[in-house]
């Protein structure tokens, strides 16, 4: 079974609702979210789909999870070109970026 974003959102709504009023369930959500989701929704979390739940820390108004990192690291050559202040594009269009192509 492939989970849709709608399935994920519904599971989050259901476990959140129950975890705000049931201390034992809250601990289950934190320790074994897959079991908690199954109990709250009746749906199994698909194999290979990882769920991690964290509790908001005291005194913190909002916990935000950053999305996966999408950038690529620069190669040593690219780092040298950037550090040296020259254009990293093979054919620099000086009018486009304002750099000196010479």
MIZA-470950 format. One record per atom (N, C-alpha, C, CB): residue number from 0; residue in three letters; atom name; x, y, z. Coordinates in nm, 3 decimals, padded with zeros to 5 digits, always signed. Glycine has a CB too. Layout:
residues N
     i    aa   at        c1        c2        c3
   NUM   ALA   CA         X         Y         Z
...
//
This chain:
residues 102
     i    aa   at        c1        c2        c3
     0   UNK    N   +00.084   -00.118   +00.000
     0   UNK   CA   +00.000   +00.000   +00.000
     0   UNK    C   +00.089   +00.125   +00.000
     0   UNK   CB   -00.096   +00.000   +00.123
     1   UNK    N   +00.061   +00.216   -00.088
     1   UNK   CA   +00.132   +00.343   -00.094
     1   UNK    C   +00.047   +00.448   -00.024
     1   UNK   CB   +00.164   +00.384   -00.242
     2   UNK    N   +00.107   +00.519   +00.066
     2   UNK   CA   +00.035   +00.624   +00.136
     2   UNK    C   +00.034   +00.750   +00.054
     2   UNK   CB   +00.096   +00.650   +00.274
     3   UNK    N   -00.082   +00.811   +00.047
     3   UNK   CA   -00.094   +00.942   -00.017
     3   UNK    C   -00.072   +01.048   +00.089
     3   UNK   CB   -00.232   +00.959   -00.088
     4   UNK    N   -00.053   +01.170   +00.047
     4   UNK   CA   -00.040   +01.279   +00.144
     4   UNK    C   -00.169   +01.292   +00.225
     4   UNK   CB   -00.008   +01.412   +00.073
     5   UNK    N   -00.281   +01.259   +00.164
     5   UNK   CA   -00.409   +01.262   +00.236
     5   UNK    C   -00.410   +01.160   +00.349
     5   UNK   CB   -00.526   +01.235   +00.139
     6   UNK    N   -00.357   +01.038   +00.325
     6   UNK   CA   -00.347   +00.937   +00.430
     6   UNK    C   -00.259   +00.986   +00.544
     6   UNK   CB   -00.292   +00.806   +00.373
     7   UNK    N   -00.146   +01.044   +00.510
     7   UNK   CA   -00.052   +01.095   +00.611
     7   UNK    C   -00.119   +01.204   +00.694
     7   UNK   CB   +00.077   +01.149   +00.544
     8   UNK    N   -00.183   +01.300   +00.627
     8   UNK   CA   -00.249   +01.411   +00.697
     8   UNK    C   -00.358   +01.361   +00.791
     8   UNK   CB   -00.308   +01.509   +00.596
     9   UNK    N   -00.435   +01.262   +00.746
     9   UNK   CA   -00.542   +01.208   +00.829
     9   UNK    C   -00.484   +01.135   +00.950
     9   UNK   CB   -00.632   +01.113   +00.747
    10   UNK    N   -00.378   +01.059   +00.931
    10   UNK   CA   -00.313   +00.990   +01.043
    10   UNK    C   -00.261   +01.091   +01.145
    10   UNK   CB   -00.198   +00.899   +00.993
    11   UNK    N   -00.200   +01.198   +01.096
    11   UNK   CA   -00.148   +01.302   +01.185
    11   UNK    C   -00.263   +01.365   +01.265
    11   UNK   CB   -00.073   +01.411   +01.104
    12   UNK    N   -00.373   +01.395   +01.198
    12   UNK   CA   -00.488   +01.454   +01.268
    12   UNK    C   -00.538   +01.362   +01.379
    12   UNK   CB   -00.602   +01.483   +01.168
    13   UNK    N   -00.550   +01.234   +01.347
    13   UNK   CA   -00.606   +01.141   +01.445
    13   UNK    C   -00.513   +01.116   +01.563
    13   UNK   CB   -00.638   +01.009   +01.378
    14   UNK    N   -00.383   +01.097   +01.536
    14   UNK   CA   -00.293   +01.073   +01.650
    14   UNK    C   -00.274   +01.200   +01.732
    14   UNK   CB   -00.157   +01.022   +01.601
    15   UNK    N   -00.276   +01.316   +01.667
    15   UNK   CA   -00.263   +01.442   +01.740
    15   UNK    C   -00.382   +01.462   +01.833
    15   UNK   CB   -00.251   +01.561   +01.642
    16   UNK    N   -00.501   +01.440   +01.781
    16   UNK   CA   -00.623   +01.457   +01.861
    16   UNK    C   -00.620   +01.367   +01.984
    16   UNK   CB   -00.748   +01.427   +01.776
    17   UNK    N   -00.584   +01.240   +01.964
    17   UNK   CA   -00.584   +01.147   +02.076
    17   UNK    C   -00.467   +01.173   +02.171
    17   UNK   CB   -00.578   +01.003   +02.024
    18   UNK    N   -00.352   +01.210   +02.118
    18   UNK   CA   -00.232   +01.231   +02.202
    18   UNK    C   -00.242   +01.355   +02.289
    18   UNK   CB   -00.109   +01.241   +02.114
    19   UNK    N   -00.331   +01.446   +02.257
    19   UNK   CA   -00.345   +01.567   +02.339
    19   UNK    C   -00.426   +01.541   +02.466
    19   UNK   CB   -00.411   +01.678   +02.259
    20   UNK    N   -00.500   +01.430   +02.471
    20   UNK   CA   -00.584   +01.403   +02.589
    20   UNK    C   -00.555   +01.269   +02.655
    20   UNK   CB   -00.727   +01.407   +02.549
    21   UNK    N   -00.476   +01.183   +02.593
    21   UNK   CA   -00.449   +01.050   +02.646
    21   UNK    C   -00.298   +01.034   +02.664
    21   UNK   CB   -00.505   +00.938   +02.551
    22   UNK    N   -00.254   +01.043   +02.791
    22   UNK   CA   -00.110   +01.043   +02.821
    22   UNK    C   -00.041   +00.912   +02.779
    22   UNK   CB   -00.088   +01.065   +02.970
    23   UNK    N   -00.106   +00.799   +02.801
    23   UNK   CA   -00.048   +00.670   +02.763
    23   UNK    C   -00.034   +00.661   +02.611
    23   UNK   CB   -00.135   +00.552   +02.815
    24   UNK    N   -00.136   +00.707   +02.539
    24   UNK   CA   -00.128   +00.706   +02.392
    24   UNK    C   -00.018   +00.801   +02.345
    24   UNK   CB   -00.265   +00.746   +02.330
    25   UNK    N   -00.006   +00.913   +02.410
    25   UNK   CA   +00.099   +01.010   +02.374
    25   UNK    C   +00.237   +00.944   +02.384
    25   UNK   CB   +00.093   +01.134   +02.466
    26   UNK    N   +00.261   +00.869   +02.491
    26   UNK   CA   +00.388   +00.800   +02.507
    26   UNK    C   +00.407   +00.695   +02.397
    26   UNK   CB   +00.397   +00.734   +02.645
    27   UNK    N   +00.301   +00.628   +02.357
    27   UNK   CA   +00.307   +00.530   +02.248
    27   UNK    C   +00.343   +00.600   +02.117
    27   UNK   CB   +00.173   +00.456   +02.234
    28   UNK    N   +00.283   +00.715   +02.091
    28   UNK   CA   +00.313   +00.790   +01.969
    28   UNK    C   +00.462   +00.825   +01.965
    28   UNK   CB   +00.228   +00.920   +01.962
    29   UNK    N   +00.517   +00.866   +02.078
    29   UNK   CA   +00.658   +00.903   +02.084
    29   UNK    C   +00.751   +00.783   +02.073
    29   UNK   CB   +00.687   +00.977   +02.213
    30   UNK    N   +00.711   +00.670   +02.130
    30   UNK   CA   +00.799   +00.554   +02.132
    30   UNK    C   +00.780   +00.461   +02.012
    30   UNK   CB   +00.778   +00.477   +02.258
    31   UNK    N   +00.659   +00.448   +01.961
    31   UNK   CA   +00.632   +00.359   +01.848
    31   UNK    C   +00.519   +00.416   +01.763
    31   UNK   CB   +00.596   +00.215   +01.898
    32   UNK    N   +00.551   +00.517   +01.682
    32   UNK   CA   +00.445   +00.583   +01.605
    32   UNK    C   +00.369   +00.490   +01.511
    32   UNK   CB   +00.504   +00.695   +01.525
    33   UNK    N   +00.433   +00.387   +01.458
    33   UNK   CA   +00.363   +00.296   +01.367
    33   UNK    C   +00.249   +00.224   +01.438
    33   UNK   CB   +00.460   +00.193   +01.308
    34   UNK    N   +00.273   +00.178   +01.560
    34   UNK   CA   +00.168   +00.111   +01.638
    34   UNK    C   +00.059   +00.211   +01.674
    34   UNK   CB   +00.227   +00.047   +01.766
    35   UNK    N   +00.098   +00.331   +01.712
    35   UNK   CA   +00.001   +00.434   +01.748
    35   UNK    C   -00.088   +00.469   +01.628
    35   UNK   CB   +00.073   +00.561   +01.799
    36   UNK    N   -00.028   +00.480   +01.511
    36   UNK   CA   -00.107   +00.510   +01.391
    36   UNK    C   -00.204   +00.397   +01.362
    36   UNK   CB   -00.014   +00.532   +01.268
    37   UNK    N   -00.160   +00.274   +01.375
    37   UNK   CA   -00.248   +00.158   +01.354
    37   UNK    C   -00.365   +00.162   +01.452
    37   UNK   CB   -00.170   +00.026   +01.369
    38   UNK    N   -00.337   +00.192   +01.579
    38   UNK   CA   -00.445   +00.196   +01.679
    38   UNK    C   -00.543   +00.310   +01.652
    38   UNK   CB   -00.385   +00.211   +01.818
    39   UNK    N   -00.492   +00.425   +01.610
    39   UNK   CA   -00.579   +00.541   +01.590
    39   UNK    C   -00.656   +00.537   +01.460
    39   UNK   CB   -00.497   +00.667   +01.596
    40   UNK    N   -00.595   +00.482   +01.355
    40   UNK   CA   -00.655   +00.490   +01.222
    40   UNK    C   -00.701   +00.355   +01.166
    40   UNK   CB   -00.559   +00.551   +01.128
    41   UNK    N   -00.646   +00.248   +01.221
    41   UNK   CA   -00.676   +00.116   +01.165
    41   UNK    C   -00.591   +00.084   +01.043
    41   UNK   CB   -00.823   +00.107   +01.128
    42   UNK    N   -00.503   +00.176   +01.004
    42   UNK   CA   -00.418   +00.156   +00.886
    42   UNK    C   -00.276   +00.120   +00.929
    42   UNK   CB   -00.416   +00.282   +00.797
    43   UNK    N   -00.217   +00.025   +00.860
    43   UNK   CA   -00.077   -00.005   +00.882
    43   UNK    C   +00.008   +00.097   +00.808
    43   UNK   CB   -00.043   -00.149   +00.835
    44   UNK    N   +00.119   +00.135   +00.870
    44   UNK   CA   +00.216   +00.220   +00.802
    44   UNK    C   +00.289   +00.130   +00.703
    44   UNK   CB   +00.317   +00.288   +00.905
    45   UNK    N   +00.294   +00.168   +00.575
    45   UNK   CA   +00.357   +00.083   +00.474
    45   UNK    C   +00.505   +00.058   +00.505
    45   UNK   CB   +00.342   +00.145   +00.336
    46   UNK    N   +00.551   -00.061   +00.467
    46   UNK   CA   +00.693   -00.095   +00.483
    46   UNK    C   +00.777   +00.008   +00.409
    46   UNK   CB   +00.722   -00.239   +00.431
    47   UNK    N   +00.884   +00.051   +00.470
    47   UNK   CA   +00.972   +00.149   +00.407
    47   UNK    C   +00.931   +00.293   +00.429
    47   UNK   CB   +00.979   +00.123   +00.262
    48   UNK    N   +00.814   +00.316   +00.488
    48   UNK   CA   +00.767   +00.452   +00.518
    48   UNK    C   +00.801   +00.480   +00.663
    48   UNK   CB   +00.611   +00.467   +00.491
    49   UNK    N   +00.892   +00.574   +00.686
    49   UNK   CA   +00.941   +00.601   +00.820
    49   UNK    C   +00.869   +00.720   +00.881
    49   UNK   CB   +01.091   +00.627   +00.817
    50   UNK    N   +00.822   +00.701   +01.004
    50   UNK   CA   +00.753   +00.807   +01.077
    50   UNK    C   +00.835   +00.835   +01.203
    50   UNK   CB   +00.605   +00.766   +01.113
    51   UNK    N   +00.861   +00.963   +01.227
    51   UNK   CA   +00.929   +01.004   +01.350
    51   UNK    C   +00.846   +01.115   +01.412
    51   UNK   CB   +01.076   +01.051   +01.322
    52   UNK    N   +00.815   +01.101   +01.539
    52   UNK   CA   +00.736   +01.201   +01.611
    52   UNK    C   +00.823   +01.255   +01.724
    52   UNK   CB   +00.602   +01.140   +01.665
    53   UNK    N   +00.824   +01.387   +01.738
    53   UNK   CA   +00.894   +01.449   +01.849
    53   UNK    C   +00.794   +01.533   +01.927
    53   UNK   CB   +01.014   +01.536   +01.800
    54   UNK    N   +00.824   +01.551   +02.053
    54   UNK   CA   +00.737   +01.629   +02.140
    54   UNK    C   +00.789   +01.773   +02.145
    54   UNK   CB   +00.730   +01.568   +02.282
    55   UNK    N   +00.700   +01.868   +02.139
    55   UNK   CA   +00.739   +02.008   +02.150
    55   UNK    C   +00.801   +02.031   +02.287
    55   UNK   CB   +00.617   +02.103   +02.128
    56   UNK    N   +00.916   +02.095   +02.290
    56   UNK   CA   +00.987   +02.119   +02.416
    56   UNK    C   +00.916   +02.227   +02.499
    56   UNK   CB   +01.134   +02.161   +02.388
    57   UNK    N   +00.922   +02.215   +02.631
    57   UNK   CA   +00.862   +02.319   +02.716
    57   UNK    C   +00.923   +02.456   +02.684
    57   UNK   CB   +00.883   +02.285   +02.866
    58   UNK    N   +00.839   +02.556   +02.677
    58   UNK   CA   +00.885   +02.692   +02.650
    58   UNK    C   +00.903   +02.722   +02.502
    58   UNK   CB   +01.014   +02.715   +02.720
    59   UNK    N   +00.884   +02.621   +02.417
    59   UNK   CA   +00.896   +02.642   +02.272
    59   UNK    C   +00.755   +02.655   +02.217
    59   UNK   CB   +00.974   +02.525   +02.202
    60   UNK    N   +00.731   +02.762   +02.144
    60   UNK   CA   +00.597   +02.784   +02.089
    60   UNK    C   +00.569   +02.701   +01.965
    60   UNK   CB   +00.578   +02.929   +02.057
    61   UNK    N   +00.672   +02.672   +01.887
    61   UNK   CA   +00.652   +02.597   +01.763
    61   UNK    C   +00.779   +02.519   +01.730
    61   UNK   CB   +00.614   +02.692   +01.646
    62   UNK    N   +00.763   +02.392   +01.697
    62   UNK   CA   +00.874   +02.311   +01.648
    62   UNK    C   +00.854   +02.293   +01.499
    62   UNK   CB   +00.883   +02.172   +01.722
    63   UNK    N   +00.956   +02.320   +01.422
    63   UNK   CA   +00.948   +02.310   +01.277
    63   UNK    C   +01.052   +02.212   +01.228
    63   UNK   CB   +00.966   +02.449   +01.210
    64   UNK    N   +01.013   +02.122   +01.141
    64   UNK   CA   +01.106   +02.025   +01.083
    64   UNK    C   +01.145   +02.074   +00.945
    64   UNK   CB   +01.043   +01.883   +01.075
    65   UNK    N   +01.274   +02.090   +00.925
    65   UNK   CA   +01.324   +02.133   +00.795
    65   UNK    C   +01.302   +02.023   +00.692
    65   UNK   CB   +01.473   +02.171   +00.803
    66   UNK    N   +01.270   +02.059   +00.568
    66   UNK   CA   +01.258   +01.957   +00.464
    66   UNK    C   +01.396   +01.899   +00.430
    66   UNK   CB   +01.193   +02.017   +00.337
    67   UNK    N   +01.397   +01.790   +00.357
    67   UNK   CA   +01.522   +01.728   +00.317
    67   UNK    C   +01.610   +01.827   +00.243
    67   UNK   CB   +01.496   +01.606   +00.229
    68   UNK    N   +01.741   +01.817   +00.265
    68   UNK   CA   +01.837   +01.903   +00.198
    68   UNK    C   +01.840   +01.868   +00.050
    68   UNK   CB   +01.979   +01.888   +00.260
    69   UNK    N   +01.830   +01.967   -00.036
    69   UNK   CA   +01.823   +01.944   -00.180
    69   UNK    C   +01.948   +01.988   -00.256
    69   UNK   CB   +01.705   +02.016   -00.237
    70   UNK    N   +02.034   +02.065   -00.191
    70   UNK   CA   +02.151   +02.119   -00.259
    70   UNK    C   +02.260   +02.015   -00.275
    70   UNK   CB   +02.204   +02.237   -00.184
    71   UNK    N   +02.347   +02.044   -00.367
    71   UNK   CA   +02.463   +01.958   -00.389
    71   UNK    C   +02.586   +02.032   -00.341
    71   UNK   CB   +02.477   +01.918   -00.538
    72   UNK    N   +02.683   +01.957   -00.293
    72   UNK   CA   +02.807   +02.019   -00.250
    72   UNK    C   +02.887   +02.059   -00.372
    72   UNK   CB   +02.888   +01.925   -00.159
    73   UNK    N   +02.961   +02.168   -00.360
    73   UNK   CA   +03.046   +02.213   -00.469
    73   UNK    C   +03.172   +02.127   -00.473
    73   UNK   CB   +03.083   +02.362   -00.453
    74   UNK    N   +03.222   +02.103   -00.595
    74   UNK   CA   +03.348   +02.030   -00.610
    74   UNK    C   +03.462   +02.122   -00.568
    74   UNK   CB   +03.367   +01.981   -00.757
    75   UNK    N   +03.580   +02.065   -00.550
    75   UNK   CA   +03.697   +02.144   -00.513
    75   UNK    C   +03.724   +02.251   -00.619
    75   UNK   CB   +03.820   +02.054   -00.494
    76   UNK    N   +03.710   +02.215   -00.747
    76   UNK   CA   +03.733   +02.310   -00.856
    76   UNK    C   +03.632   +02.425   -00.851
    76   UNK   CB   +03.724   +02.239   -00.991
    77   UNK    N   +03.505   +02.392   -00.827
    77   UNK   CA   +03.402   +02.496   -00.818
    77   UNK    C   +03.428   +02.588   -00.698
    77   UNK   CB   +03.262   +02.432   -00.806
    78   UNK    N   +03.470   +02.529   -00.586
    78   UNK   CA   +03.502   +02.610   -00.469
    78   UNK    C   +03.617   +02.706   -00.499
    78   UNK   CB   +03.537   +02.520   -00.350
    79   UNK    N   +03.719   +02.658   -00.570
    79   UNK   CA   +03.833   +02.743   -00.605
    79   UNK    C   +03.790   +02.858   -00.695
    79   UNK   CB   +03.942   +02.660   -00.674
    80   UNK    N   +03.703   +02.829   -00.791
    80   UNK   CA   +03.657   +02.934   -00.883
    80   UNK    C   +03.575   +03.039   -00.808
    80   UNK   CB   +03.574   +02.874   -00.997
    81   UNK    N   +03.489   +02.994   -00.717
    81   UNK   CA   +03.408   +03.088   -00.641
    81   UNK    C   +03.496   +03.169   -00.547
    81   UNK   CB   +03.299   +03.013   -00.561
    82   UNK    N   +03.587   +03.103   -00.479
    82   UNK   CA   +03.677   +03.172   -00.386
    82   UNK    C   +03.768   +03.270   -00.458
    82   UNK   CB   +03.761   +03.071   -00.308
    83   UNK    N   +03.803   +03.237   -00.583
    83   UNK   CA   +03.891   +03.324   -00.661
    83   UNK    C   +03.818   +03.441   -00.723
    83   UNK   CB   +03.959   +03.245   -00.769
    84   UNK    N   +03.687   +03.441   -00.715
    84   UNK   CA   +03.610   +03.554   -00.766
    84   UNK    C   +03.586   +03.553   -00.915
    84   UNK   CB   +03.677   +03.679   -00.730
    85   UNK    N   +03.602   +03.437   -00.980
    85   UNK   CA   +03.572   +03.431   -01.122
    85   UNK    C   +03.439   +03.362   -01.144
    85   UNK   CB   +03.683   +03.360   -01.199
    86   UNK    N   +03.383   +03.380   -01.259
    86   UNK   CA   +03.253   +03.324   -01.292
    86   UNK    C   +03.261   +03.172   -01.298
    86   UNK   CB   +03.202   +03.381   -01.426
    87   UNK    N   +03.167   +03.104   -01.237
    87   UNK   CA   +03.166   +02.958   -01.236
    87   UNK    C   +03.091   +02.901   -01.355
    87   UNK   CB   +03.106   +02.908   -01.108
    88   UNK    N   +03.038   +02.984   -01.442
    88   UNK   CA   +02.964   +02.939   -01.559
    88   UNK    C   +03.062   +02.930   -01.675
    88   UNK   CB   +02.846   +03.035   -01.593
    89   UNK    N   +03.052   +02.822   -01.756
    89   UNK   CA   +03.144   +02.802   -01.867
    89   UNK    C   +03.147   +02.920   -01.962
    89   UNK   CB   +03.108   +02.676   -01.942
    90   UNK    N   +03.032   +02.962   -02.008
    90   UNK   CA   +03.023   +03.076   -02.098
    90   UNK    C   +02.943   +03.183   -02.028
    90   UNK   CB   +02.958   +03.038   -02.236
    91   UNK    N   +03.012   +03.274   -01.966
    91   UNK   CA   +02.946   +03.377   -01.887
    91   UNK    C   +02.880   +03.480   -01.978
    91   UNK   CB   +03.045   +03.444   -01.792
    92   UNK    N   +02.756   +03.508   -01.951
    92   UNK   CA   +02.686   +03.615   -02.020
    92   UNK    C   +02.691   +03.736   -01.930
    92   UNK   CB   +02.539   +03.575   -02.056
    93   UNK    N   +02.792   +03.820   -01.949
    93   UNK   CA   +02.817   +03.932   -01.859
    93   UNK    C   +02.693   +04.020   -01.845
    93   UNK   CB   +02.934   +04.015   -01.910
    94   UNK    N   +02.617   +04.036   -01.952
    94   UNK   CA   +02.498   +04.119   -01.942
    94   UNK    C   +02.391   +04.054   -01.854
    94   UNK   CB   +02.442   +04.147   -02.079
    95   UNK    N   +02.394   +03.922   -01.839
    95   UNK   CA   +02.294   +03.852   -01.759
    95   UNK    C   +02.326   +03.857   -01.609
    95   UNK   CB   +02.283   +03.708   -01.805
    96   UNK    N   +02.453   +03.840   -01.575
    96   UNK   CA   +02.486   +03.833   -01.433
    96   UNK    C   +02.569   +03.952   -01.385
    96   UNK   CB   +02.560   +03.706   -01.404
    97   UNK    N   +02.615   +04.033   -01.475
    97   UNK   CA   +02.692   +04.151   -01.437
    97   UNK    C   +02.837   +04.122   -01.409
    97   UNK   CB   +02.632   +04.213   -01.316
    98   UNK    N   +02.882   +03.998   -01.430
    98   UNK   CA   +03.022   +03.961   -01.405
    98   UNK    C   +03.107   +03.994   -01.524
    98   UNK   CB   +03.034   +03.812   -01.372
    99   UNK    N   +03.234   +04.008   -01.501
    99   UNK   CA   +03.330   +04.032   -01.608
    99   UNK    C   +03.370   +03.898   -01.665
    99   UNK   CB   +03.453   +04.110   -01.558
   100   UNK    N   +03.337   +03.871   -01.789
   100   UNK   CA   +03.365   +03.740   -01.850
   100   UNK    C   +03.511   +03.726   -01.888
   100   UNK   CB   +03.278   +03.719   -01.972
   101   UNK    N   +03.592   +03.829   -01.873
   101   UNK   CA   +03.733   +03.822   -01.910
   101   UNK    C   +03.811   +03.779   -01.796
   101   UNK   CB   +03.784   +03.952   -01.961
//
